[in-house]
Amino acid sequence: MTYIISQPCVDVKDRACVDECPVDCIYEGKRMLYIHPDECVDCGACEPVCPVEAIFYEDDVPEEWKDYYDANVKFFDDLGSPGGAAKMGEIDKDAEYVAALEPQNQDH
């Protein structure tokens, strides 16, 4: 089990969660942030600090955003487990599902 970042993060990438994460498991893609499912320790520190309420425990992801579970997992398919997001910086890709999305409304 792990936490999942979902649609409200797309094209926002606030990064408050990154600052709060004690194990550095939140990686930055081109359009959103991703939680590494093997590096996350399920502490939940990221969830309450997300200003757009994009982070959910995997069993609690709203139905309309269920595809973000696979997107979070698939983002790491070719990255493996780098052992920390800070040393990686922004990764020049997104999960296919996220990359295919229309640009998200930036009205906040």
Beta strands, then each sheet from edge to edge (+ up, - down):
strand 1: 3-5
strand 2: 26-28
strand 3: 33-35
strand 4: 55-57
sheet 1: 1+ 4-
sheet 2: 2+ 3-
end
